[in-house]
Amino acid sequence: MNDHKQNDKFKERQKVGSEIDQAIEKLSLVHEQHMKDYDLNQGEDNKHRLTGIHETAHYSQFSFGVANRMASIRIPRQCALNGKGYLEDRRPASNCDPYLVTGAIVNTTVLN
């Protein structure tokens, strides 16, 4: 199972920029809470996994970037080149509850 959940709320493939920028801004505001939601140990497993090395972002820092595997939120290069696409949240642990993670992402980026 891929432990990086893709938020494909952009099924209609909104332009990269305003929609994705807004989603990233919203995700940045709840980074600490999402880190607790993203593994079944209230974030403790992610503290060991997300060290800032080995192609991971650091647990305590929110980051984003195009084709940046060291970022919390990654925008695939092709999406940036096409001016449309999706974002990838690279923070959830492999032991996450995918329903809780999806709920957290949707509540933050779509419903708020």
C-alpha positions in Angstrom: 0.0 0.0 0.0 1.3 3.4 -0.9 1.7 5.4 2.4 1.5 8.7 0.5 -2.1 9.7 0.1 -3.0 11.7 -3.0 -5.6 14.4 -2.5 -7.2 14.2 -5.9 -9.9 16.8 -5.1 -8.9 18.3 -8.4 -10.7 15.7 -10.5 -11.7 18.5 -12.9 -8.0 19.4 -12.9 -8.1 22.9 -11.6 -5.2 25.1 -12.6 -2.1 24.7 -10.5 -1.7 27.9 -8.6 -4.8 29.3 -6.9 -6.5 26.0 -5.9 -3.4 24.1 -5.0 -1.9 27.1 -3.3 -5.0 27.5 -1.2 -5.0 23.8 -0.3 -1.3 24.0 0.7 -1.9 27.1 2.8 -4.8 25.4 4.6 -2.7 22.3 5.2 0.2 24.4 6.6 -2.1 25.8 9.2 -3.0 22.4 10.7 0.4 20.7 10.2 0.8 19.8 13.9 -2.7 18.3 14.2 -2.3 16.4 11.0 0.9 14.9 12.1 -0.9 13.4 15.1 -3.7 12.1 12.8 -1.4 10.6 10.3 -0.3 7.6 12.3 -2.0 5.4 14.9 0.4 6.4 17.6 -0.6 10.1 17.7 2.4 11.1 15.6 5.1 9.2 17.6 5.9 6.9 14.7 6.2 9.8 12.3 8.7 11.4 14.6 11.0 8.5 14.0 10.3 8.2 10.2 10.2 11.9 9.2 13.8 12.9 10.1 14.5 15.3 7.2 16.9 12.8 5.6 16.3 9.8 3.3 13.8 11.8 1.1 11.5 12.8 3.9 10.5 16.2 5.3 11.3 16.8 9.0 8.4 16.0 11.3 8.2 19.5 12.9 8.5 21.5 9.7 5.8 22.0 7.0 7.2 22.3 3.4 6.1 22.0 -0.2 7.6 22.0 -3.6 7.4 20.9 -7.2 8.9 17.4 -7.7 10.5 17.8 -4.2 10.7 14.4 -2.5 12.0 16.1 0.6 8.8 18.2 1.0 5.8 17.5 3.1 3.5 18.3 0.2 4.8 17.5 -3.3 3.4 18.8 -6.6 4.4 16.4 -9.4 6.5 18.1 -12.1 4.1 17.3 -14.9 1.3 19.0 -13.0 3.3 22.1 -12.6 4.3 22.0 -16.3 0.8 21.4 -17.4 -0.6 24.1 -15.1 -3.1 21.7 -13.7 -3.1 18.6 -11.5 -3.0 17.5 -7.9 -0.9 17.5 -4.8 0.7 14.6 -2.9 0.8 14.6 0.9 3.9 12.6 1.8 3.4 12.8 5.6 1.1 9.9 6.5 2.7 6.8 8.0 2.3 3.3 6.7 0.3 2.4 9.8 -2.2 5.3 9.3 -5.9 4.8 9.1 -6.6 5.8 5.4 -10.1 6.9 6.3 -8.9 9.3 9.0 -6.2 10.7 6.8 -8.6 11.2 3.9 -11.1 12.8 6.2 -8.5 15.2 7.6 -7.3 16.2 4.2 -10.8 16.7 2.8 -12.0 18.6 5.9 -9.0 20.9 5.7 -8.7 21.5 2.0 -12.3 21.2 0.7 -14.8 21.7 3.6 -13.0 24.6 5.4 
